[in-house]
Amino acid sequence: MKQLIVGIIISILLIYLSFRGIDFDGVLQGFRSIDIAYAGGAIVIIVLMQVIRSIRWGVILSPIHKVSPFDLFSVTNVGFLAIVSFPARLGEFARPYLITKKAPIRMSSALATIFIERVFDSLTVFFIFTVTMFMTPLPPWLIRSSALFIVLTLGILGFMIFMLFKRETCLKLLAPLICRLPARQAEKADRLLHQFIDGFGMMAEPRLLAQVALLSLAFWIIDGIAIYLMFLAFHLTLPFIAAFVLMVILMIGIAIPTGPGFVGNWHFFCILGLTLYGIPKTEALSFAIIYHFLSIGVVVLLGLLFLPANRFSLSDLQAVGRGEEAPGDKQ
C-alpha cells in the first residue's frame, strides 16, 4: 500500500510538471495535425515488438523447457498488460506466474528468466546509447545517468554469472543467512535458490546467448524506428539519432516506480528528451500523450485479447511477491 501511495504521488508530481505552463489549445492542435499513416506504421511496429519479445523469451526459457510460440505470445501480452495495470512493478510477476501454468517450469526459474531479459534490454539500449554518443552531443546529466545505469546492470550481470558458474561457492556464501531460518523454511529457501539459478541456464550456451543478443538488438532498433515514425507523424524535423536518445531517456524514466501505466513519468521524460532538440513543451506534450496512448493501448488490447486464456488475480501476484508457494513450485 505504501508503494502504491508513493507511486501515485510521484505520478501526480510528474503530471503537474509536464502540464505546467502548457498551451492546451496548442496541444489539441498537435492532435489534429497527426499524420495517421505514420502513426499506423508505429502501431504495426509496436505489435511486432511484442512478437520479438515473446520469441526472445522462448529462447531464454529453452534450456528449461521449450514452450509453444502461441503460449509464449499470449502470456507475454497478458504479462505486459499486468505491468501497465498494477502499481510498483507488481505486474512483473505475472509472466513467470502464468508460464508455470502452461509448461513444467518452476516459478523461481521463470522469474530468473525475467532478470535475464531486463539485463539484456539494459545492455542493448546502452550499447546503442554508446554509439549515439559519438554521433550527437548529449547533456552531461544524461551521460552520468546512463553510466550509473550501466554500472548497476553490469554488477547484476556479474552476480548472475557468478551464481551460474560458481553455484556451490554462492550457496556457501549464502549459507549463514539461510541457516538462520527455521529448518523447514531453510530447506525451502535452498530449493528455490537452486531453481532460481537453473533459470540462468541459457547464459551457459553461446549459441543461445548470440540469439538473445541479436533479438534484443532487433527489438530496440525497431523501437527507435517506431519513435522516428512518431516524429514524422507529428511533423517533427528531428534526426533519426534523436529517436534513440529519446528511447534511452524514456527507459531511465519509466524505471521510476510510479502509478499504473507509467502515467506521469512517461510524459515528463518524453518532454525532457524532445526539449533537448528545441521542441517547444506544448508540442512535446502532444507527442508524449499520443505516443504513450498508442504504446500502452497496443499492450492493453493485446493483453485483453489473450486474458481469457491466462487468468490470474492481484492476490496471486501478491503471493508470488511475498515468496509464497506458487503453482510452478509445486510441480
HELIX and SHEET records of a PDB file:
HELIX    1   1 LYS A    2  PHE A   19  1                                  18    
HELIX    2   2 PHE A   24  ARG A   32  1                                   9    
HELIX    3   3 ILE A   36  LEU A   61  1                                  26    
HELIX    4   4 PRO A   69  SER A   85  1                                  17    
HELIX    5   5 LEU A   90  PHE A   93  5                                   4    
HELIX    6   6 ALA A   94  LYS A  102  1                                   9    
HELIX    7   7 MET A  107  MET A  133  1                                  27    
HELIX    8   8 PRO A  140  PHE A  165  1                                  26    
HELIX    9   9 ARG A  167  CYS A  179  1                                  13    
HELIX   10  10 ALA A  183  ASP A  198  1                                  16    
HELIX   11  11 GLY A  201  ALA A  204  5                                   4    
HELIX   12  12 PRO A  206  ALA A  233  1                                  28    
HELIX   13  13 PHE A  240  ILE A  254  1                                  15    
HELIX   14  14 PRO A  260  PHE A  262  5                                   3    
HELIX   15  15 ASN A  265  THR A  275  1                                  11    
HELIX   16  16 LYS A  281  PHE A  306  1                                  26    
HELIX   17  17 LEU A  307  ALA A  309  5                                   3    
HELIX   18  18 LEU A  314  GLY A  321  1                                   8    
HELIX   19  19 PRO A  327  LYS A  330  5                                   4    
END                                                                             
